Amino acid sequence: MTVQRYAAVIQLRPEHEATYRSLHTSVWPDVLAALDRANIRNYSIFLRDGLLFSYYEYSGHDHEADAASLAADEATRSWWQLTEPCQQPLATVEHPQWWAPAEEVFHHDGP
Amino acid sequence: MTVQRYAAVIQLRPEHEATYRSLHTSVWPDVLAALDRANIRNYSIFLRDGLLFSYYEYSGHDHEADAASLAADEATRSWWQLTEPCQQPLATVEHPQWWAPAEEVFHHDGP
């Protein structure tokens, strides 16, 4: 199975950093289950200097369809109502994107 | 075996973007071999809006020692002489760091 890697960037509003961190120490099980159903694996979010970077591996066969299912999931939509006020999309992001996709310029798997 | 994830950020100098991209389409085999010896796996670099984000998984037992070996590797040092002029460390990076480490605020593996 071929894994596709996805990375994206968004700004974290400094006044909501504590809330955002707190939310992510105990993400709702229904939100995690929706990620699993959407074939999203090895998902991490990193923070540096007010920038959030997400990285995940997609193991399904139709990323667009799985992303649409995720966006329609009730628990996920409720979760985003809490997380989106903490975030500020990059000025260059193309509507209706929220996180700004990053381009892979290098990859090496190793042995 | 426990895998540790490492992510970091650095700026890409716009006037060197073409060079940086070109270098990374055919990274020297000796540089890749040194990464392998340093127990660095699943290594990707992403680009968005002049920011480079690196992500890799460390599968060894002493990240500091492996990083030091990598920094002493002759091919790697030569490689960095080409890549470092393309990069501009974040203003907040702590000397002698070059890439600025990012903090993992969320991780989910999935099934």
Backbone of each chain as ProteinMPNN parsed JSONL, in Angstrom:
{"seq_chain_A": "MTVQRYAAVIQLRPEHEATYRSLHTSVWPDVLAALDRANIRNYSIFLRDGLLFSYYEYSGHDHEADAASLAADEATRSWWQLTEPCQQPLATVEHPQWWAPAEEVFHHDGP", "coords_chain_A": {"N_chain_A": [[0.838, -1.193, 0.0], [0.57, 2.162, -0.873], [1.597, 4.978, 0.866], [0.474, 8.263, 1.325], [1.811, 11.396, 2.068], [0.815, 14.198, 3.978], [1.136, 17.589, 4.686], [0.623, 20.636, 6.482], [0.02, 24.096, 7.313], [-0.756, 26.505, 9.816], [-1.618, 29.49, 11.616], [-1.359, 29.963, 15.167], [-3.43, 31.533, 17.392], [-2.123, 33.658, 19.766], [-3.431, 34.321, 22.155], [-5.074, 32.198, 22.525], [-3.551, 29.985, 22.897], [-3.176, 28.409, 25.224], [-5.689, 27.233, 25.529], [-5.85, 25.777, 23.14], [-3.718, 23.977, 23.406], [-4.594, 22.588, 25.662], [-6.992, 21.412, 24.758], [-5.873, 19.575, 22.986], [-4.538, 17.776, 24.532], [-6.327, 15.922, 25.294], [-7.997, 14.769, 23.138], [-11.256, 14.308, 21.838], [-12.591, 11.016, 21.878], [-14.402, 10.339, 19.79], [-13.634, 12.047, 17.786], [-11.071, 11.18, 17.211], [-11.731, 8.63, 16.319], [-13.089, 9.268, 13.989], [-11.01, 10.288, 12.45], [-9.575, 7.935, 12.123], [-11.421, 6.452, 10.581], [-11.312, 7.98, 8.317], [-9.014, 7.187, 7.199], [-6.639, 8.328, 8.046], [-3.429, 8.425, 9.328], [-0.76, 8.215, 11.759], [-0.63, 10.884, 12.729], [0.441, 14.052, 13.495], [0.749, 17.164, 15.261], [2.686, 20.034, 15.356], [4.293, 22.747, 17.106], [5.766, 25.9, 16.748], [6.934, 29.027, 17.542], [4.389, 30.262, 17.304], [3.385, 29.106, 15.03], [1.574, 26.442, 13.688], [2.173, 23.162, 12.606], [0.999, 20.567, 10.711], [1.139, 17.046, 10.195], [0.437, 14.143, 8.451], [-0.223, 10.732, 7.47], [-1.775, 9.285, 4.739], [-3.762, 6.56, 4.16], [-5.719, 5.588, 2.569], [-7.807, 5.342, -0.426], [-9.003, 7.447, -1.653], [-8.527, 10.477, -1.122], [-9.817, 12.948, -1.203], [-12.547, 12.288, -0.986], [-12.534, 11.065, 1.535], [-11.718, 13.203, 3.105], [-13.91, 14.852, 2.787], [-15.886, 13.32, 4.034], [-14.924, 13.397, 6.615], [-15.208, 16.101, 7.161], [-17.905, 16.241, 7.284], [-18.579, 14.873, 9.49], [-20.205, 14.656, 12.602], [-19.113, 14.885, 15.246], [-16.568, 15.798, 14.625], [-17.152, 18.246, 13.441], [-18.178, 19.626, 15.623], [-15.902, 19.664, 17.201], [-14.161, 21.229, 15.653], [-15.452, 23.63, 15.961], [-14.47, 24.411, 18.358], [-11.707, 24.459, 17.97], [-11.149, 26.08, 15.737], [-11.526, 28.875, 16.405], [-9.155, 29.265, 17.724], [-7.261, 29.388, 15.829], [-5.602, 31.011, 13.047], [-5.817, 31.363, 9.732], [-3.211, 31.276, 7.215], [-2.364, 34.197, 5.314], [-2.169, 33.668, 2.668], [-3.723, 31.496, 2.069], [-5.992, 29.5, 0.163], [-9.348, 30.053, -0.123], [-11.875, 27.501, 0.07], [-10.036, 26.54, 1.922], [-8.552, 25.885, 5.119], [-6.345, 25.108, 6.929], [-3.146, 25.62, 5.48], [-1.902, 23.948, 2.755], [1.288, 22.353, 2.552], [4.124, 21.837, 0.457], [5.763, 18.862, -0.453], [9.186, 18.688, -0.574], [11.282, 17.044, -0.284], [11.958, 13.627, 0.385], [12.88, 10.791, 2.254], [13.043, 7.436, 2.983], [14.602, 5.463, 4.258], [16.222, 2.447, 5.57]], "CA_chain_A": [[0.0, 0.0, 0.0], [1.312, 3.415, -0.931], [1.17, 6.002, 1.816], [0.683, 9.639, 0.88], [2.059, 12.282, 3.208], [0.199, 15.525, 3.889], [1.554, 18.551, 5.71], [-0.057, 21.914, 6.33], [0.443, 25.13, 8.258], [-1.732, 27.53, 10.215], [-1.146, 30.245, 12.779], [-2.062, 29.793, 16.434], [-3.641, 32.837, 18.035], [-1.406, 33.561, 21.048], [-4.339, 34.401, 23.304], [-5.787, 30.921, 22.647], [-2.588, 28.881, 22.904], [-3.427, 27.521, 26.366], [-6.894, 26.463, 25.195], [-5.531, 24.83, 22.067], [-2.9, 22.908, 24.001], [-5.428, 21.812, 26.573], [-7.881, 20.583, 23.931], [-5.141, 18.505, 22.31], [-4.042, 16.761, 25.46], [-7.357, 14.878, 25.437], [-8.911, 14.891, 21.998], [-12.433, 13.441, 21.999], [-12.486, 9.717, 21.193], [-15.167, 10.321, 18.535], [-12.837, 12.776, 16.784], [-9.994, 10.25, 16.815], [-12.346, 7.546, 15.532], [-13.389, 9.809, 12.651], [-9.72, 10.316, 11.74], [-9.281, 6.545, 11.738], [-12.315, 6.084, 9.476], [-10.884, 8.738, 7.139], [-7.731, 6.602, 6.754], [-5.551, 9.22, 8.444], [-2.551, 7.694, 10.246], [0.503, 8.852, 12.178], [-0.983, 12.307, 12.652], [1.049, 14.894, 14.533], [0.731, 18.622, 15.117], [3.835, 20.633, 16.028], [4.18, 24.189, 17.324], [6.986, 26.699, 16.915], [6.805, 30.469, 17.308], [3.043, 30.645, 16.892], [2.984, 28.397, 13.814], [1.239, 25.031, 13.847], [2.461, 22.336, 11.428], [0.407, 19.232, 10.814], [1.717, 15.997, 9.338], [-0.188, 12.834, 8.582], [-0.08, 9.801, 6.36], [-3.085, 8.859, 4.257], [-3.622, 5.161, 3.744], [-6.894, 5.177, 1.798], [-7.723, 5.368, -1.89], [-9.66, 8.644, -2.174], [-8.298, 11.462, -0.062], [-10.829, 13.999, -1.28], [-13.793, 11.747, -0.432], [-12.362, 10.866, 2.977], [-11.692, 14.524, 3.727], [-15.292, 15.337, 2.797], [-16.585, 12.581, 5.095], [-14.46, 13.93, 7.897], [-15.787, 17.433, 7.328], [-19.336, 16.077, 7.532], [-18.75, 14.123, 10.74], [-20.785, 15.552, 13.605], [-18.16, 15.146, 16.331], [-15.475, 16.601, 14.064], [-17.642, 19.618, 13.261], [-18.243, 20.242, 16.956], [-14.507, 19.87, 17.613], [-13.63, 22.38, 14.909], [-16.018, 24.861, 16.535], [-13.595, 24.792, 19.472], [-10.315, 24.695, 17.561], [-10.98, 27.125, 14.715], [-11.288, 30.208, 16.978], [-7.758, 29.341, 18.194], [-6.375, 29.413, 14.656], [-5.694, 32.1, 12.071], [-5.212, 30.859, 8.493], [-2.227, 32.119, 6.534], [-2.969, 35.171, 4.401], [-2.098, 33.15, 1.298], [-4.514, 30.276, 1.907], [-7.069, 29.643, -0.814], [-10.678, 29.697, 0.344], [-12.292, 27.383, 1.461], [-9.07, 25.856, 2.782], [-8.289, 26.476, 6.429], [-4.902, 24.844, 6.989], [-2.492, 25.845, 4.183], [-1.084, 22.788, 2.394], [2.706, 22.545, 2.241], [4.591, 20.968, -0.627], [6.908, 18.017, -0.083], [10.336, 18.953, -1.464], [12.262, 15.971, -0.061], [11.556, 12.503, 1.22], [13.76, 9.614, 2.293], [12.459, 6.489, 3.934], [15.599, 4.712, 5.014], [16.155, 0.987, 5.435]], "C_chain_A": [[0.879, 1.252, 0.0], [0.717, 4.4, 0.062], [1.447, 7.368, 1.207], [0.838, 10.514, 2.115], [1.427, 13.65, 2.943], [0.713, 16.389, 5.028], [0.864, 19.875, 5.433], [0.32, 22.827, 7.489], [-0.725, 26.036, 8.588], [-1.153, 28.284, 11.404], [-2.0, 29.934, 14.005], [-2.209, 31.167, 17.075], [-3.069, 32.77, 19.452], [-2.351, 33.561, 22.249], [-5.127, 33.109, 23.509], [-4.848, 29.725, 22.73], [-2.883, 27.89, 24.038], [-4.645, 26.636, 26.096], [-6.589, 25.388, 24.165], [-4.705, 23.659, 22.594], [-3.76, 21.991, 24.862], [-6.354, 20.881, 25.799], [-7.131, 19.368, 23.389], [-4.464, 17.515, 23.245], [-5.08, 15.661, 25.653], [-8.414, 15.075, 24.353], [-10.044, 13.882, 22.162], [-12.255, 12.127, 21.242], [-13.253, 9.676, 19.874], [-14.429, 11.056, 17.409], [-11.697, 11.882, 16.281], [-10.55, 9.116, 15.956], [-12.671, 8.014, 14.109], [-12.115, 9.914, 11.816], [-9.372, 8.914, 11.245], [-10.124, 6.131, 10.534], [-11.916, 6.788, 8.175], [-9.511, 8.295, 6.637], [-6.544, 7.526, 6.989], [-4.753, 8.532, 9.544], [-1.361, 8.566, 10.635], [0.39, 10.374, 12.083], [-0.348, 13.054, 13.823], [0.806, 16.355, 14.213], [1.871, 19.172, 15.967], [3.649, 22.15, 16.109], [5.561, 24.805, 17.46], [6.656, 28.151, 16.598], [5.434, 30.848, 16.75], [2.584, 30.027, 15.591], [2.726, 26.934, 14.146], [1.515, 24.317, 12.519], [1.82, 20.989, 11.646], [1.079, 18.302, 9.814], [0.892, 14.748, 9.542], [0.043, 12.005, 7.339], [-1.459, 9.264, 6.014], [-2.954, 7.472, 3.639], [-4.811, 4.678, 2.925], [-6.682, 5.321, 0.301], [-8.373, 6.612, -2.497], [-9.609, 9.73, -1.1], [-9.388, 12.525, -0.043], [-12.143, 13.531, -0.654], [-13.681, 11.563, 1.08], [-12.329, 12.198, 3.718], [-13.109, 15.106, 3.81], [-16.108, 14.622, 3.877], [-16.209, 13.114, 6.468], [-15.122, 15.28, 8.175], [-17.283, 17.373, 7.611], [-19.615, 15.367, 8.849], [-19.173, 15.059, 11.871], [-19.803, 15.896, 14.727], [-17.03, 16.052, 15.841], [-15.909, 18.056, 13.898], [-17.738, 20.35, 14.604], [-16.844, 20.569, 17.473], [-13.921, 21.109, 16.936], [-14.234, 23.695, 15.409], [-15.199, 25.349, 17.733], [-12.2, 25.173, 18.995], [-10.168, 25.875, 16.585], [-10.814, 28.524, 15.304], [-9.858, 30.379, 17.51], [-6.788, 29.58, 17.049], [-6.642, 30.615, 13.766], [-5.041, 31.599, 10.788], [-4.162, 31.824, 7.94], [-2.94, 33.044, 5.547], [-3.049, 34.615, 2.985], [-3.002, 31.944, 1.063], [-5.673, 30.527, 0.944], [-8.383, 29.154, -0.228], [-11.222, 28.533, -0.496], [-11.304, 26.617, 2.334], [-8.889, 26.623, 4.091], [-6.799, 26.328, 6.715], [-4.331, 25.04, 5.578], [-1.6, 24.654, 3.842], [0.373, 23.19, 2.118], [3.122, 21.5, 1.218], [5.782, 20.14, -0.15], [8.042, 18.267, -1.073], [11.424, 17.897, -1.293], [11.593, 14.87, 0.747], [12.573, 11.383, 1.108], [13.25, 8.684, 3.379], [13.488, 5.81, 4.815], [15.338, 3.23, 4.925], [14.962, 0.376, 6.164]], "O_chain_A": [[1.817, 1.366, 0.789], [-0.493, 4.625, 0.098], [2.516, 7.604, 0.644], [0.089, 10.386, 3.083], [1.497, 14.182, 1.835], [0.725, 15.972, 6.187], [0.558, 20.198, 4.285], [0.864, 22.387, 8.502], [-1.58, 26.301, 7.743], [-0.293, 27.765, 12.115], [-3.199, 29.676, 13.898], [-1.223, 31.876, 17.275], [-3.479, 31.925, 20.248], [-2.098, 32.88, 23.243], [-5.774, 32.934, 24.541], [-5.291, 28.58, 22.645], [-2.843, 26.677, 23.833], [-4.635, 25.442, 26.397], [-7.012, 24.24, 24.298], [-4.964, 22.501, 22.265], [-3.653, 20.767, 24.787], [-6.488, 19.705, 26.139], [-7.677, 18.266, 23.336], [-3.883, 16.527, 22.796], [-4.745, 14.576, 26.128], [-9.546, 15.482, 24.614], [-9.818, 12.743, 22.572], [-11.816, 12.128, 20.092], [-12.798, 9.036, 18.925], [-14.583, 10.726, 16.233], [-11.404, 11.838, 15.087], [-9.92, 8.695, 14.986], [-12.543, 7.252, 13.151], [-12.137, 9.659, 10.612], [-8.936, 8.729, 10.109], [-9.614, 5.535, 9.586], [-12.146, 6.273, 7.081], [-8.918, 8.934, 5.768], [-5.57, 7.513, 6.236], [-5.308, 8.108, 10.558], [-1.006, 9.517, 9.938], [1.203, 11.043, 11.445], [-0.575, 12.725, 14.987], [0.674, 16.739, 13.051], [2.01, 18.828, 17.141], [2.947, 22.752, 15.296], [6.414, 24.3, 18.19], [6.159, 28.463, 15.516], [5.335, 31.661, 15.83], [1.515, 30.37, 15.086], [3.538, 26.273, 14.792], [1.141, 24.802, 11.451], [2.071, 20.335, 12.658], [1.522, 18.716, 8.743], [0.666, 14.33, 10.678], [0.45, 12.514, 6.294], [-2.213, 8.841, 6.89], [-2.156, 7.242, 2.73], [-4.908, 3.491, 2.616], [-5.554, 5.41, -0.183], [-8.308, 6.816, -3.71], [-10.523, 9.874, -0.288], [-9.827, 12.95, 1.026], [-12.776, 14.264, 0.106], [-14.618, 11.867, 1.819], [-12.849, 12.309, 4.828], [-13.458, 15.77, 4.786], [-16.925, 15.245, 4.555], [-17.05, 13.263, 7.355], [-15.542, 15.555, 9.299], [-17.864, 18.334, 8.115], [-20.767, 15.272, 9.273], [-18.576, 16.117, 12.072], [-19.676, 17.059, 15.111], [-16.593, 16.957, 16.553], [-15.144, 18.98, 14.175], [-17.421, 21.535, 14.704], [-16.625, 21.608, 18.097], [-13.268, 21.93, 17.58], [-13.609, 24.75, 15.298], [-15.224, 26.529, 18.08], [-11.58, 26.089, 19.536], [-9.161, 26.583, 16.617], [-10.033, 29.309, 14.766], [-9.403, 31.503, 17.722], [-5.63, 29.934, 17.271], [-7.745, 31.16, 13.734], [-3.823, 31.425, 10.754], [-4.225, 33.032, 8.172], [-3.995, 32.701, 5.013], [-3.892, 35.037, 2.194], [-3.038, 31.42, -0.051], [-6.254, 31.612, 0.913], [-8.518, 27.982, 0.122], [-11.043, 28.567, -1.713], [-11.688, 26.095, 3.381], [-9.053, 27.841, 4.15], [-6.071, 27.32, 6.74], [-4.968, 24.664, 4.594], [-0.641, 24.377, 4.562], [0.639, 24.236, 1.526], [2.538, 20.419, 1.134], [6.699, 20.665, 0.482], [7.87, 18.077, -2.277], [12.38, 17.857, -2.067], [10.792, 15.119, 1.648], [13.062, 11.067, 0.024], [13.052, 9.08, 4.528], [13.249, 5.608, 6.005], [14.373, 2.79, 4.299], [14.779, -0.841, 6.137]]}, "seq_chain_B": "MTVQRYAAVIQLRPEHEATYRSLHTSVWPDVLAALDRANIRNYSIFLRDGLLFSYYEYSGHDHEADAASLAADEATRSWWQLTEPCQQPLATVEHPQWWAPAEEVFHHDGP", "coords_chain_B": {"N_chain_B": [[9.895, -1.321, 19.454], [10.347, 2.016, 20.277], [9.454, 4.857, 18.506], [10.718, 8.072, 18.029], [9.503, 11.259, 17.242], [10.626, 14.025, 15.335], [10.461, 17.409, 14.598], [11.099, 20.421, 12.787], [11.858, 23.848, 11.924], [12.747, 26.207, 9.409], [13.728, 29.134, 7.591], [13.504, 29.595, 4.045], [15.655, 31.067, 1.797], [14.414, 33.23, -0.578], [15.764, 33.821, -2.98], [17.309, 31.622, -3.33], [15.684, 29.489, -3.685], [15.243, 27.901, -6.012], [17.698, 26.602, -6.302], [17.792, 25.161, -3.909], [15.585, 23.457, -4.177], [16.401, 22.022, -6.425], [18.745, 20.739, -5.506], [17.548, 18.974, -3.717], [16.134, 17.216, -5.255], [17.837, 15.277, -6.016], [19.456, 14.055, -3.842], [22.697, 13.473, -2.56], [23.884, 10.121, -2.536], [25.654, 9.385, -0.452], [24.967, 11.134, 1.531], [22.368, 10.372, 2.121], [22.92, 7.812, 3.031], [24.303, 8.419, 5.356], [22.269, 9.531, 6.872], [20.735, 7.247, 7.228], [22.521, 5.704, 8.778], [22.467, 7.24, 11.029], [20.129, 6.575, 12.146], [17.818, 7.801, 11.299], [14.624, 8.016, 10.03], [11.934, 7.916, 7.588], [11.917, 10.587, 6.588], [10.991, 13.798, 5.799], [10.828, 16.907, 4.014], [9.026, 19.857, 3.903], [7.527, 22.612, 2.153], [6.197, 25.839, 2.459], [5.175, 29.013, 1.665], [7.775, 30.139, 1.882], [8.726, 28.947, 4.167], [10.406, 26.215, 5.523], [9.665, 22.971, 6.638], [10.722, 20.344, 8.546], [10.419, 16.822, 9.095], [11.005, 13.924, 10.853], [11.511, 10.489, 11.85], [12.985, 9.003, 14.602], [14.855, 6.186, 15.191], [16.781, 5.143, 16.81], [18.851, 4.816, 19.798], [20.152, 6.88, 21.021], [19.793, 9.909, 20.451], [21.199, 12.316, 20.531], [23.893, 11.553, 20.305], [23.835, 10.314, 17.784], [23.11, 12.474, 16.211], [25.375, 14.029, 16.51], [27.291, 12.401, 15.278], [26.333, 12.505, 12.694], [26.726, 15.201, 12.137], [29.429, 15.209, 12.011], [30.047, 13.802, 9.813], [31.654, 13.493, 6.697], [30.578, 13.741, 4.06], [28.07, 14.768, 4.661], [28.765, 17.212, 5.825], [29.836, 18.531, 3.644], [27.582, 18.64, 2.056], [25.915, 20.295, 3.606], [27.291, 22.641, 3.268], [26.35, 23.45, 0.887], [23.586, 23.637, 1.265], [23.111, 25.284, 3.493], [23.605, 28.044, 2.81], [21.253, 28.535, 1.496], [19.369, 28.766, 3.382], [17.772, 30.471, 6.146], [18.02, 30.836, 9.459], [15.402, 30.867, 11.984], [14.685, 33.844, 13.85], [14.49, 33.335, 16.52], [15.941, 31.097, 17.116], [18.114, 29.019, 19.052], [21.489, 29.424, 19.361], [23.893, 26.769, 19.155], [22.019, 25.892, 17.301], [20.483, 25.285, 14.12], [18.26, 24.581, 12.301], [15.093, 25.233, 13.754], [13.771, 23.645, 16.483], [10.519, 22.194, 16.697], [7.648, 21.817, 18.79], [5.885, 18.938, 19.718], [2.461, 18.914, 19.85], [0.301, 17.348, 19.571], [-0.522, 13.973, 18.924], [-1.57, 11.166, 17.071], [-1.88, 7.814, 16.382], [-3.543, 5.896, 15.139], [-5.294, 2.959, 13.831]], "CA_chain_B": [[10.804, -0.172, 19.425], [9.661, 3.301, 20.315], [9.918, 5.851, 17.54], [10.562, 9.467, 18.447], [9.297, 12.155, 16.102], [11.301, 15.312, 15.421], [10.077, 18.382, 13.576], [11.842, 21.671, 12.927], [11.482, 24.898, 10.971], [13.764, 27.179, 9.013], [13.294, 29.911, 6.424], [14.197, 29.382, 2.775], [15.92, 32.36, 1.144], [13.703, 33.163, -1.867], [16.685, 33.856, -4.128], [17.967, 30.316, -3.443], [14.675, 28.424, -3.694], [15.458, 26.989, -7.145], [18.868, 25.779, -5.97], [17.435, 24.237, -2.827], [14.718, 22.424, -4.758], [17.2, 21.194, -7.323], [19.596, 19.876, -4.672], [16.769, 17.938, -3.032], [15.598, 16.212, -6.182], [18.827, 14.197, -6.151], [20.37, 14.149, -2.695], [23.833, 12.555, -2.699], [23.721, 8.831, -1.844], [26.416, 9.347, 0.805], [24.208, 11.901, 2.529], [21.25, 9.506, 2.527], [23.487, 6.715, 3.822], [24.622, 8.957, 6.684], [20.984, 9.626, 7.589], [20.382, 5.876, 7.626], [23.392, 5.306, 9.894], [22.077, 8.036, 12.201], [18.833, 6.043, 12.595], [16.764, 8.734, 10.897], [13.72, 7.322, 9.115], [10.705, 8.611, 7.174], [12.334, 11.987, 6.668], [10.419, 14.651, 4.76], [10.9, 18.363, 4.157], [7.902, 20.502, 3.236], [7.703, 24.046, 1.923], [5.017, 26.688, 2.284], [5.374, 30.451, 1.893], [9.138, 30.46, 2.305], [9.09, 28.231, 5.389], [10.686, 24.787, 5.389], [9.347, 22.173, 7.824], [11.255, 18.984, 8.455], [9.803, 15.819, 9.954], [11.567, 12.583, 10.725], [11.328, 9.573, 12.977], [14.279, 8.514, 15.082], [14.656, 4.8, 15.611], [17.935, 4.685, 17.576], [18.782, 4.855, 21.255], [20.861, 8.056, 21.533], [19.612, 10.899, 19.384], [22.261, 13.327, 20.599], [25.117, 10.956, 19.753], [23.653, 10.112, 16.345], [23.148, 13.797, 15.573], [26.78, 14.45, 16.505], [27.957, 11.623, 14.229], [25.883, 13.052, 11.415], [27.364, 16.505, 11.955], [30.86, 14.976, 11.768], [30.18, 13.041, 8.562], [32.283, 14.345, 5.693], [29.636, 14.039, 2.966], [27.018, 15.626, 5.216], [29.323, 18.564, 5.998], [29.923, 19.126, 2.301], [26.191, 18.906, 1.651], [25.435, 21.473, 4.339], [27.909, 23.848, 2.695], [25.489, 23.869, -0.228], [22.208, 23.926, 1.677], [22.998, 26.344, 4.502], [23.418, 29.39, 2.227], [19.868, 28.661, 1.021], [18.485, 28.828, 4.553], [17.918, 31.559, 7.126], [17.394, 30.361, 10.701], [14.462, 31.762, 12.656], [15.342, 34.782, 14.767], [14.39, 32.829, 17.891], [16.671, 29.844, 17.295], [19.191, 29.123, 20.035], [22.801, 29.003, 18.894], [24.302, 26.629, 17.762], [21.017, 25.241, 16.456], [20.259, 25.875, 12.792], [16.809, 24.376, 12.245], [14.46, 25.505, 15.053], [12.897, 22.52, 16.842], [9.113, 22.452, 17.007], [7.15, 20.972, 19.879], [4.711, 18.135, 19.363], [1.336, 19.219, 20.745], [-0.728, 16.328, 19.362], [-0.171, 12.818, 18.092], [-2.505, 10.038, 17.048], [-1.34, 6.825, 15.445], [-4.576, 5.179, 14.385], [-5.296, 1.499, 13.96]], "C_chain_B": [[9.986, 1.115, 19.421], [10.295, 4.253, 19.3], [9.707, 7.232, 18.14], [10.448, 10.342, 17.201], [9.992, 13.496, 16.366], [10.824, 16.199, 14.269], [10.83, 19.679, 13.839], [11.497, 22.598, 11.762], [12.696, 25.754, 10.647], [13.215, 27.955, 7.82], [14.133, 29.548, 5.207], [14.403, 30.749, 2.128], [15.338, 32.308, -0.27], [14.65, 33.107, -3.065], [17.405, 32.526, -4.317], [16.964, 29.17, -3.519], [14.921, 27.416, -4.816], [16.632, 26.056, -6.869], [18.515, 24.732, -4.927], [16.557, 23.101, -3.35], [15.534, 21.46, -5.622], [18.086, 20.232, -6.535], [18.794, 18.701, -4.119], [16.046, 16.978, -3.968], [16.581, 15.064, -6.376], [19.89, 14.35, -5.066], [21.464, 13.089, -2.857], [23.595, 11.253, -1.925], [24.473, 8.767, -0.514], [25.709, 10.115, 1.923], [23.033, 11.067, 3.04], [21.754, 8.353, 3.393], [23.825, 7.173, 5.237], [23.352, 9.124, 7.52], [20.568, 8.244, 8.091], [21.209, 5.443, 8.841], [23.026, 6.042, 11.179], [20.683, 7.651, 12.708], [17.679, 7.021, 12.363], [15.939, 8.071, 9.799], [12.559, 8.243, 8.719], [10.878, 10.127, 7.254], [11.735, 12.764, 5.491], [10.73, 16.109, 5.071], [9.789, 18.957, 3.296], [8.155, 22.003, 3.146], [6.346, 24.721, 1.779], [5.408, 28.136, 2.603], [6.762, 30.769, 2.455], [9.565, 29.824, 3.607], [9.283, 26.761, 5.067], [10.375, 24.103, 6.718], [9.916, 20.789, 7.612], [10.541, 18.087, 9.456], [10.572, 14.531, 9.755], [11.296, 11.778, 11.977], [12.682, 8.981, 13.324], [14.092, 7.144, 15.714], [15.819, 4.267, 16.443], [17.734, 4.842, 19.079], [19.48, 6.079, 21.858], [20.85, 9.135, 20.447], [20.742, 11.918, 19.361], [23.55, 12.8, 19.975], [24.991, 10.763, 18.248], [23.681, 11.444, 15.598], [24.58, 14.314, 15.487], [27.561, 13.695, 15.434], [27.592, 12.166, 12.847], [26.603, 14.37, 11.121], [28.861, 16.375, 11.677], [31.103, 14.251, 10.447], [30.647, 13.949, 7.424], [31.32, 14.727, 4.574], [28.554, 15.0, 3.436], [27.508, 17.058, 5.38], [29.435, 19.284, 4.65], [28.546, 19.515, 1.785], [25.666, 20.178, 2.314], [26.084, 22.766, 3.835], [27.116, 24.351, 1.494], [24.114, 24.315, 0.245], [22.115, 25.116, 2.64], [22.89, 27.747, 3.901], [22.0, 29.628, 1.701], [18.909, 28.961, 2.171], [18.807, 30.028, 5.43], [17.248, 31.1, 8.415], [16.39, 31.374, 11.252], [15.219, 32.655, 13.64], [15.394, 34.242, 16.19], [15.238, 31.577, 18.13], [17.846, 30.037, 18.26], [20.49, 28.574, 19.447], [23.285, 27.827, 19.733], [23.273, 25.905, 16.895], [20.87, 25.994, 15.143], [18.766, 25.779, 12.494], [16.242, 24.601, 13.662], [13.508, 24.356, 15.407], [11.472, 22.988, 17.128], [8.647, 21.428, 18.037], [5.922, 20.196, 19.417], [3.593, 18.432, 20.357], [0.193, 18.216, 20.583], [-0.127, 15.181, 18.568], [-1.239, 11.748, 18.222], [-2.042, 9.068, 15.977], [-2.404, 6.198, 14.569], [-4.375, 3.682, 14.466], [-4.125, 0.866, 13.204]], "O_chain_B": [[9.045, 1.264, 18.641], [11.513, 4.421, 19.256], [8.646, 7.525, 18.692], [11.199, 10.182, 16.239], [9.946, 14.026, 17.476], [10.793, 15.775, 13.113], [11.159, 19.993, 14.983], [10.922, 22.178, 10.758], [13.556, 25.993, 11.495], [12.328, 27.469, 7.118], [15.317, 29.234, 5.323], [13.447, 31.5, 1.934], [15.716, 31.451, -1.069], [14.369, 32.424, -4.05], [18.045, 32.313, -5.346], [17.35, 28.004, -3.428], [14.821, 26.209, -4.596], [16.569, 24.863, -7.165], [18.89, 23.566, -5.047], [16.76, 21.935, -3.01], [15.368, 20.243, -5.549], [18.166, 19.048, -6.86], [19.288, 17.576, -4.056], [15.414, 16.025, -3.511], [16.199, 13.994, -6.85], [21.037, 14.714, -5.325], [21.187, 11.953, -3.243], [23.151, 11.29, -0.778], [23.988, 8.165, 0.444], [25.838, 9.785, 3.102], [22.738, 11.057, 4.235], [21.104, 7.964, 4.363], [23.659, 6.422, 6.199], [23.36, 8.887, 8.728], [20.111, 8.09, 9.224], [20.677, 4.89, 9.804], [23.246, 5.535, 12.279], [20.127, 8.312, 13.585], [16.708, 7.061, 13.118], [16.47, 7.627, 8.781], [12.245, 9.21, 9.414], [10.099, 10.836, 7.892], [11.956, 12.417, 4.331], [10.875, 16.497, 6.23], [9.632, 18.61, 2.125], [8.89, 22.581, 3.947], [5.466, 24.236, 1.069], [5.91, 28.429, 3.689], [6.9, 31.564, 3.384], [10.648, 30.119, 4.113], [8.44, 26.137, 4.423], [10.765, 24.581, 7.783], [9.623, 20.135, 6.611], [10.117, 18.533, 10.522], [10.773, 14.09, 8.624], [10.908, 12.311, 13.017], [13.422, 8.522, 12.454], [13.294, 6.961, 16.634], [15.857, 3.077, 16.756], [16.611, 4.982, 19.565], [19.41, 6.296, 23.068], [21.776, 9.247, 19.643], [21.189, 12.333, 18.292], [24.216, 13.503, 19.216], [25.943, 11.022, 17.511], [24.21, 11.533, 14.49], [24.955, 14.96, 14.508], [28.404, 14.282, 14.754], [28.437, 12.268, 11.957], [27.033, 14.617, 9.994], [29.488, 17.306, 11.171], [32.247, 14.107, 10.017], [30.103, 15.034, 7.217], [31.248, 15.892, 4.182], [28.168, 15.922, 2.718], [26.771, 18.008, 5.113], [29.164, 20.48, 4.54], [28.364, 20.565, 1.168], [25.052, 21.025, 1.665], [25.508, 23.847, 3.955], [27.197, 25.524, 1.129], [23.539, 25.256, -0.302], [21.141, 25.868, 2.602], [22.148, 28.573, 4.433], [21.593, 30.769, 1.485], [17.767, 29.363, 1.946], [19.932, 30.528, 5.459], [16.024, 30.985, 8.459], [16.511, 32.577, 11.02], [16.253, 32.268, 14.185], [16.249, 34.647, 16.978], [15.25, 31.051, 19.243], [18.486, 31.089, 18.274], [20.57, 27.401, 19.083], [23.107, 27.866, 20.95], [23.63, 25.357, 15.852], [21.109, 27.2, 15.076], [18.081, 26.8, 12.441], [16.857, 24.196, 14.648], [12.534, 24.125, 14.691], [11.257, 24.043, 17.724], [9.185, 20.325, 18.134], [5.025, 20.759, 18.79], [3.755, 18.228, 21.56], [-0.765, 18.227, 21.356], [0.673, 15.39, 17.656], [-1.741, 11.461, 19.308], [-1.839, 9.441, 14.822], [-2.184, 5.993, 13.375], [-3.425, 3.195, 15.078], [-3.976, -0.355, 13.207]]}, "name": "protein", "num_of_chains": 2, "seq": "MTVQRYAAVIQLRPEHEATYRSLHTSVWPDVLAALDRANIRNYSIFLRDGLLFSYYEYSGHDHEADAASLAADEATRSWWQLTEPCQQPLATVEHPQWWAPAEEVFHHDGPMTVQRYAAVIQLRPEHEATYRSLHTSVWPDVLAALDRANIRNYSIFLRDGLLFSYYEYSGHDHEADAASLAADEATRSWWQLTEPCQQPLATVEHPQWWAPAEEVFHHDGP"}
